[in-house]
């Protein structure tokens, strides 16, 4: 049995501004600092992978608008964002002083960032027809994620690599059509489609 204890503290402010330009147009911007406490790899199957990891912090910047058009029959919302991470918690190859080798465990990438935007649209051309179309763009990068050689253990360098499992582009579209039924209500026929670009399955890209 291995017993360990550690405590972390963080100051996580959030500030934002917004402006209702017209009854149909709204602008906003915000900054927030996020925090995820560190811990220990409690799912480790061996002592070699029972390693601690540090807390993660992220500075998040966001700005966008929300608008309605054509007597509120068309809605267009957009948000741009940038996230700056320090000690990003992720699955890593870390040097274990217990085994003297690199092991796969929970750990930290010193710095990384994500950026992108989201576009959401919805329209109602007629009283029966509703349409929707959304686009998401996400760019991810490890800005500093490397380690030098340690004795017989080789070095690794993931700096500049993209996050695993994160497609850059995602698209979503849907359509619904209402058919009135006397004395009952209505029947809604609808469908949707999702599409996304390819992504890397591991940190090696």
Backbone bond lengths (Angstrom), bond angles and torsions (degrees), N, CA, C in turn:
res aa  C-N    CA-C-N  psi(-1)  N-CA   C-N-CA  omega(-1)  CA-C   N-CA-C  phi
1 X - - - 1.452 - - 1.525 109.50 -
2 X 1.337 115.50 135.09 1.452 121.36 177.39 1.522 108.44 -116.14
3 X 1.328 116.70 124.11 1.464 121.79 179.16 1.520 108.90 -110.22
4 X 1.335 115.88 136.97 1.452 120.31 179.61 1.518 109.38 -152.82
5 X 1.318 116.06 157.73 1.461 120.16 -179.14 1.520 109.22 -151.17
6 X 1.339 115.30 142.13 1.451 120.11 175.15 1.519 109.02 -157.87
7 X 1.329 116.35 147.89 1.459 121.84 -179.03 1.519 109.89 -125.09
8 X 1.334 115.94 139.05 1.463 121.15 177.23 1.523 110.10 -124.94
9 X 1.331 115.73 150.10 1.466 122.01 177.15 1.524 108.11 -130.89
10 X 1.323 116.47 152.48 1.464 119.44 -179.70 1.524 110.17 -153.10
11 X 1.316 115.57 148.68 1.458 123.40 172.78 1.519 107.20 -104.60
12 X 1.323 117.99 119.27 1.466 121.67 -172.96 1.538 110.16 -124.13
13 X 1.321 117.34 80.84 1.463 120.28 179.62 1.524 112.46 -76.68
14 X 1.314 115.49 162.41 1.461 122.43 173.88 1.518 108.60 -146.74
15 X 1.314 117.05 130.00 1.457 122.36 177.95 1.521 108.55 -133.20
16 X 1.304 116.00 150.84 1.457 119.75 -179.77 1.511 111.80 -157.32
17 X 1.307 116.06 156.88 1.463 122.82 175.48 1.527 107.89 -131.08
18 X 1.322 115.93 149.33 1.459 120.37 177.73 1.522 109.26 -146.19
19 X 1.318 115.80 155.09 1.465 121.31 -177.06 1.522 109.05 -144.79
20 X 1.313 115.98 118.39 1.454 121.60 174.51 1.527 107.01 -85.43
21 X 1.328 115.89 89.47 1.467 121.00 -173.82 1.520 111.04 -62.48
22 X 1.306 116.80 -48.78 1.462 124.13 174.74 1.523 107.05 -139.48
23 X 1.333 119.34 171.66 1.471 119.67 176.33 1.530 112.93 -58.54
24 X 1.341 117.45 -16.83 1.460 120.70 -177.05 1.524 113.72 -114.26
25 X 1.333 117.51 4.97 1.469 120.25 -178.40 1.523 110.05 -138.51
26 X 1.333 115.30 130.11 1.462 122.01 -175.90 1.522 108.77 -134.44
27 X 1.344 117.59 128.98 1.453 123.08 178.41 1.525 109.93 -113.47
28 X 1.341 117.54 148.68 1.455 119.93 179.31 1.522 110.26 -152.79
29 X 1.327 115.60 156.68 1.458 123.28 174.94 1.519 107.77 -153.21
30 X 1.338 117.01 149.23 1.458 119.30 -177.92 1.522 110.94 -154.60
31 X 1.324 114.00 158.78 1.467 123.08 171.38 1.521 107.70 -131.78
32 X 1.322 116.38 138.12 1.462 120.30 177.50 1.524 109.05 -146.41
33 X 1.309 115.10 149.59 1.466 120.89 176.20 1.517 107.88 -114.72
34 X 1.313 115.72 124.43 1.457 121.03 -179.50 1.516 111.59 -106.32
35 X 1.322 115.95 159.87 1.465 121.45 -176.12 1.516 109.36 -147.23
36 X 1.318 115.92 135.08 1.467 121.89 173.72 1.525 106.75 -129.43
37 X 1.318 116.90 117.74 1.465 121.24 -174.48 1.517 111.71 -60.22
38 X 1.309 115.62 154.30 1.462 121.14 174.78 1.512 110.84 -74.18
39 X 1.313 115.70 -174.23 1.459 118.59 -179.16 1.511 111.45 -179.43
40 X 1.308 114.50 -157.54 1.456 121.93 -178.75 1.521 108.81 -131.22
41 X 1.294 115.78 148.09 1.460 121.00 -179.64 1.526 109.55 -73.17
42 X 1.329 115.67 84.37 1.464 120.55 -175.31 1.522 113.06 -73.24
43 X 1.327 117.88 -10.68 1.459 120.94 178.69 1.525 112.01 -95.54
44 X 1.314 115.85 8.81 1.464 119.47 -178.19 1.523 110.54 -61.35
45 X 1.318 115.17 137.90 1.461 120.88 177.85 1.521 111.85 -92.24
46 X 1.354 115.91 -17.18 1.459 120.50 178.90 1.524 108.76 -137.18
47 X 1.332 116.30 161.73 1.466 120.54 177.18 1.518 111.47 -62.78
48 X 1.337 117.52 -28.90 1.461 120.91 -178.25 1.522 112.41 -63.42
49 X 1.345 117.37 -26.61 1.459 120.80 -179.06 1.528 112.53 -105.84
50 X 1.320 117.87 2.71 1.467 121.47 178.83 1.524 109.55 -84.53
51 X 1.311 115.80 65.15 1.458 121.64 -174.27 1.525 111.42 -106.42
52 X 1.333 117.76 150.81 1.465 120.26 176.68 1.523 110.97 -79.47
53 X 1.324 116.24 159.51 1.456 121.25 172.84 1.529 108.79 -134.19
54 X 1.333 115.96 154.61 1.455 122.53 -172.50 1.532 111.79 -87.25
55 X 1.337 117.62 163.07 1.466 120.19 177.10 1.524 111.26 -66.95
56 X 1.303 115.36 152.40 1.465 122.93 178.65 1.521 109.39 -107.61
57 X 1.326 116.83 138.18 1.463 121.56 174.19 1.523 108.48 -127.13
58 X 1.318 116.10 150.93 1.459 121.34 179.54 1.523 109.11 -143.91
59 X 1.313 116.08 132.71 1.458 122.68 171.66 1.525 107.91 -100.01
60 X 1.321 116.37 119.97 1.453 122.81 -173.61 1.516 110.78 -112.03
61 X 1.324 116.02 128.11 1.466 122.16 177.57 1.532 107.72 -119.54
62 X 1.323 116.27 134.07 1.460 120.30 -174.91 1.523 109.97 -145.67
63 X 1.322 116.73 141.76 1.461 121.85 176.57 1.517 108.51 -151.82
64 X 1.329 115.88 150.55 1.450 117.88 -179.78 1.510 112.96 -177.77
65 X 1.322 114.66 -169.99 1.465 120.47 179.80 1.522 109.67 -146.16
66 X 1.326 114.74 157.72 1.462 122.64 173.88 1.525 106.97 -131.77
67 X 1.333 116.80 127.46 1.467 120.17 -174.95 1.527 110.80 -139.08
68 X 1.332 115.06 152.23 1.464 123.33 171.86 1.525 108.37 -122.80
69 X 1.352 116.31 144.28 1.448 121.81 -176.49 1.539 110.26 -135.75
70 X 1.329 115.17 161.80 1.465 122.57 172.76 1.533 111.87 51.05
71 X 1.324 114.01 59.41 1.473 120.70 178.27 1.530 110.80 58.31
72 X 1.340 115.02 39.37 1.472 124.43 177.93 1.529 113.56 65.46
73 X 1.312 117.67 21.70 1.461 120.21 176.28 1.528 112.21 -86.89
74 X 1.316 117.82 -13.86 1.456 122.23 177.03 1.519 109.00 -129.42
75 X 1.309 116.44 128.91 1.468 122.05 177.49 1.525 108.82 -119.86
76 X 1.339 115.34 129.85 1.461 121.63 179.36 1.530 108.42 -129.11
77 X 1.322 117.17 116.99 1.464 123.18 178.11 1.523 109.06 -122.49
78 X 1.314 116.79 141.24 1.462 120.30 178.71 1.523 109.59 -143.29
79 X 1.322 116.02 144.49 1.466 123.00 178.45 1.518 109.14 -139.67
80 X 1.331 116.40 131.47 1.465 122.30 173.10 1.525 107.92 -110.60
81 X 1.332 117.11 146.55 1.465 119.43 -175.44 1.522 110.82 -146.10
82 X 1.329 114.36 156.58 1.466 122.58 174.23 1.517 107.34 -144.07
83 X 1.335 116.96 126.40 1.461 122.59 -179.70 1.526 109.31 -119.50
84 X 1.321 116.30 123.40 1.464 122.76 -178.45 1.527 108.67 -110.42
85 X 1.339 116.78 111.55 1.454 121.99 -173.89 1.523 111.90 -99.88
86 X 1.330 114.92 143.37 1.462 122.37 168.55 1.522 107.71 -122.78
87 X 1.334 116.05 130.33 1.466 121.77 -177.45 1.525 111.86 55.11
88 X 1.316 115.08 51.38 1.461 120.16 179.01 1.523 110.36 -58.53
89 X 1.330 116.18 124.66 1.459 121.07 179.41 1.525 109.74 -78.15
90 X 1.314 115.97 124.89 1.452 120.71 -176.53 1.523 109.38 -158.77
91 X 1.295 116.74 172.84 1.462 120.62 173.02 1.517 108.13 -75.63
92 X 1.313 117.45 124.89 1.459 121.38 -173.65 1.522 110.93 -131.89
93 X 1.318 114.51 163.78 1.461 121.60 167.35 1.523 106.71 -97.51
94 X 1.313 116.98 106.35 1.462 121.81 -174.97 1.521 110.20 -115.39
95 X 1.321 115.84 148.40 1.461 120.92 177.16 1.522 109.51 -75.11
96 X 1.310 116.53 126.44 1.461 121.57 178.97 1.515 109.74 -103.15
97 X 1.340 118.18 117.55 1.460 119.72 177.85 1.525 112.55 -67.62
98 X 1.328 115.89 -13.69 1.465 119.52 -179.42 1.528 110.57 -77.52
99 X 1.345 115.69 -45.99 1.462 119.24 -178.14 1.522 112.75 -97.87
100 X 1.330 117.94 -16.41 1.454 121.50 -177.72 1.513 113.05 72.50
101 X 1.332 116.76 23.12 1.463 121.96 179.83 1.529 108.97 -137.54
102 X 1.322 115.06 169.91 1.457 119.43 171.50 1.521 108.89 -80.13
103 X 1.329 116.20 137.92 1.455 121.65 179.77 1.521 108.64 -130.44
104 X 1.307 115.84 154.92 1.458 121.21 176.70 1.519 108.34 -86.69
105 X 1.335 116.45 122.31 1.461 120.41 -175.07 1.524 109.44 -157.47
106 X 1.313 116.37 178.76 1.467 121.41 174.72 1.514 108.11 -79.98
107 X 1.335 117.18 129.80 1.453 119.98 -177.31 1.510 111.91 -156.43
108 X 1.338 116.24 -156.48 1.460 121.23 -173.59 1.525 111.19 -132.03
109 X 1.314 115.36 137.64 1.458 122.04 166.26 1.531 105.90 -96.16
110 X 1.336 119.42 123.55 1.464 121.16 -172.23 1.525 114.98 -51.21
111 X 1.336 118.03 -44.41 1.464 119.13 178.66 1.521 110.12 -152.58
112 X 1.318 114.77 147.41 1.457 121.57 -178.98 1.528 107.90 -160.40
113 X 1.318 115.92 167.31 1.457 118.59 176.12 1.523 110.17 -149.74
114 X 1.318 115.02 156.85 1.457 122.33 171.17 1.517 107.52 -131.94
115 X 1.319 116.42 150.18 1.459 121.24 177.63 1.519 108.67 -151.39
116 X 1.325 115.64 158.01 1.451 118.08 179.36 1.507 111.91 165.69
117 X 1.325 114.76 -162.64 1.458 119.72 178.90 1.523 109.36 -153.50
118 X 1.324 114.86 161.39 1.460 122.24 175.31 1.528 108.22 -129.19
119 X 1.317 117.15 132.04 1.461 123.13 176.29 1.517 108.09 -119.86
120 X 1.332 116.50 123.11 1.454 121.69 -179.59 1.530 108.75 -121.84
121 X 1.323 116.44 127.80 1.467 120.24 178.14 1.524 109.19 -131.69
122 X 1.300 115.40 145.84 1.458 121.80 173.18 1.524 107.60 -144.24
123 X 1.330 115.73 143.36 1.458 120.47 -176.71 1.519 110.10 -141.02
124 X 1.321 115.54 150.72 1.460 121.90 175.29 1.537 107.37 -132.38
125 X 1.341 116.61 82.63 1.470 120.15 -177.92 1.523 113.25 -60.60
126 X 1.341 116.91 -34.88 1.462 122.09 176.43 1.524 107.86 -133.07
127 X 1.320 115.76 173.41 1.463 119.72 -179.48 1.528 112.26 -67.37
128 X 1.335 116.75 -17.23 1.462 119.89 -177.46 1.525 113.06 -103.85
129 X 1.304 117.86 -21.19 1.460 121.71 -171.16 1.524 111.15 -107.30
130 X 1.336 116.40 128.24 1.461 122.10 175.43 1.529 109.03 -124.80
131 X 1.342 115.54 135.84 1.456 122.02 -179.11 1.521 109.97 -126.32
132 X 1.311 116.81 150.63 1.461 121.34 176.86 1.514 110.85 -145.79
133 X 1.330 115.64 145.23 1.463 120.09 178.20 1.520 108.60 -151.58
134 X 1.341 116.93 125.43 1.462 122.33 -178.17 1.526 110.03 -127.88
135 X 1.327 115.80 145.82 1.459 122.85 176.28 1.525 108.39 -130.83
136 X 1.317 116.98 136.95 1.462 122.24 174.62 1.530 109.10 -128.54
137 X 1.328 115.77 130.62 1.470 121.53 175.48 1.522 108.20 -119.56
138 X 1.334 116.58 131.05 1.461 121.25 -178.29 1.521 109.66 -139.21
139 X 1.325 115.61 123.24 1.466 122.07 176.25 1.520 107.86 -114.34
140 X 1.333 117.12 127.14 1.466 121.47 -177.94 1.521 109.66 -123.89
141 X 1.354 115.52 144.31 1.467 119.47 179.05 1.526 110.34 -153.33
142 X 1.341 115.11 140.20 1.459 120.45 167.25 1.533 107.04 -86.99
143 X 1.323 117.08 117.88 1.467 121.12 -178.90 1.528 111.79 -83.03
144 X 1.320 117.04 -31.20 1.462 121.82 178.98 1.519 107.28 -149.44
145 X 1.316 115.72 108.43 1.462 119.37 -178.23 1.526 107.86 -156.79
146 X 1.323 116.32 80.58 1.455 120.95 -177.40 1.525 109.50 -151.66
147 X 1.304 114.91 166.64 1.463 121.00 177.38 1.516 108.47 -150.18
148 X 1.322 117.91 140.73 1.462 120.89 179.02 1.529 111.06 -76.04
149 X 1.320 115.13 168.37 1.462 119.55 176.00 1.526 109.79 -64.06
150 X 1.327 116.13 146.67 1.463 121.46 179.81 1.522 107.80 -130.83
151 X 1.323 116.16 100.05 1.455 119.85 -176.31 1.516 110.45 62.51
152 X 1.312 116.40 -120.91 1.459 120.76 178.20 1.526 112.49 -88.51
153 X 1.344 116.77 -0.37 1.458 120.66 -179.27 1.528 109.16 -85.07
154 X 1.330 119.52 125.74 1.463 120.84 -177.33 1.521 112.59 -71.41
155 X 1.323 114.63 158.37 1.461 120.25 176.82 1.530 109.70 -76.83
156 X 1.333 116.37 162.48 1.463 120.43 171.46 1.525 108.22 -138.33
157 X 1.311 116.01 154.07 1.466 121.19 -178.89 1.523 109.10 -147.86
158 X 1.328 115.72 107.75 1.459 121.76 177.03 1.524 111.43 -105.74
159 X 1.327 118.32 7.13 1.459 121.71 -179.98 1.526 109.85 -57.64
160 X 1.321 116.06 131.71 1.452 121.07 -179.15 1.511 114.08 90.63
161 X 1.330 117.78 -8.25 1.460 120.91 -179.99 1.536 110.37 -79.42
162 X 1.316 115.24 155.45 1.459 121.12 176.33 1.523 109.94 -87.80
163 X 1.333 116.88 157.48 1.459 121.50 176.33 1.535 108.91 -64.14
164 X 1.304 115.73 149.27 1.462 120.25 175.00 1.529 110.13 -77.43
165 X 1.339 115.74 146.19 1.460 120.92 173.55 1.505 115.76 73.66
166 X 1.352 118.52 18.98 1.463 121.33 -176.77 1.533 110.15 -123.64
167 X 1.341 118.93 100.44 1.467 120.50 176.59 1.530 110.62 -69.38
168 X 1.333 116.22 147.83 1.468 119.29 -179.96 1.525 111.93 -73.46
169 X 1.333 116.98 -40.29 1.461 120.60 -176.91 1.520 110.47 -120.90
170 X 1.337 115.28 138.41 1.454 121.83 173.07 1.529 108.73 -135.94
171 X 1.324 115.51 137.90 1.459 121.15 -179.04 1.526 109.51 -127.60
172 X 1.315 115.69 144.45 1.463 121.18 177.51 1.530 108.62 -142.20
173 X 1.327 116.69 134.28 1.461 121.59 177.11 1.518 109.23 -138.89
174 X 1.322 115.74 145.68 1.459 119.48 178.29 1.529 109.80 -146.69
175 X 1.331 114.80 156.20 1.464 121.62 176.74 1.519 108.48 -142.56
176 X 1.328 116.34 138.04 1.456 123.05 176.46 1.530 108.93 -132.30
177 X 1.326 115.78 140.92 1.465 120.51 178.86 1.522 108.73 -134.39
178 X 1.332 116.47 126.82 1.461 122.83 -177.87 1.524 110.69 -95.69
179 X 1.334 116.21 132.25 1.466 122.27 176.32 1.526 107.71 -116.29
180 X 1.345 117.87 111.82 1.472 119.85 179.73 1.532 111.45 -64.80
181 X 1.318 116.23 141.25 1.459 122.70 176.60 1.520 107.86 -125.59
182 X 1.344 117.27 121.14 1.464 121.48 -175.64 1.519 111.84 -55.98
183 X 1.325 115.42 133.81 1.456 125.60 174.55 1.529 114.02 61.97
184 X 1.319 117.55 6.05 1.456 120.54 178.23 1.530 111.60 -117.91
185 X 1.314 116.57 -47.56 1.460 120.62 -177.58 1.514 110.16 145.20
186 X 1.335 116.39 -110.07 1.460 119.89 179.08 1.522 110.50 -156.12
187 X 1.320 114.52 158.45 1.460 122.27 172.15 1.525 107.32 -112.75
188 X 1.308 116.42 130.08 1.465 120.90 179.74 1.515 109.67 -109.15
189 X 1.325 115.24 121.90 1.453 121.84 174.67 1.528 107.82 -102.47
190 X 1.307 117.41 134.24 1.459 118.80 -176.67 1.509 112.94 -154.62
191 X 1.308 114.72 164.66 1.450 120.75 177.07 1.517 109.70 -159.06
192 X 1.330 115.31 161.64 1.462 119.86 179.72 1.519 109.35 -147.34
193 X 1.318 115.87 159.04 1.452 121.53 179.13 1.525 108.83 -140.84
194 X 1.331 115.61 140.67 1.466 122.37 176.17 1.522 109.00 -121.92
195 X 1.320 116.07 144.05 1.465 120.41 175.57 1.515 108.72 -147.96
196 X 1.324 117.16 141.55 1.459 120.91 177.83 1.515 110.16 -143.79
197 X 1.326 115.47 154.32 1.452 120.06 178.10 1.522 109.84 -76.47
198 X 1.312 116.17 170.12 1.459 121.12 -179.30 1.523 110.80 -69.04
199 X 1.327 115.91 163.39 1.452 120.51 179.43 1.529 108.67 -146.36
200 X 1.331 115.90 164.51 1.451 121.01 179.51 1.523 110.61 -82.81
201 X 1.313 116.29 141.45 1.467 120.63 -177.93 1.527 112.42 -90.68
202 X 1.334 117.96 -11.35 1.456 119.31 178.89 1.524 109.97 -147.74
203 X 1.312 115.89 172.40 1.456 121.52 -174.34 1.524 112.33 -71.12
204 X 1.320 117.86 -17.69 1.467 120.72 177.46 1.518 112.07 -74.71
205 X 1.356 116.14 -12.86 1.472 122.07 -177.57 1.523 111.40 59.45
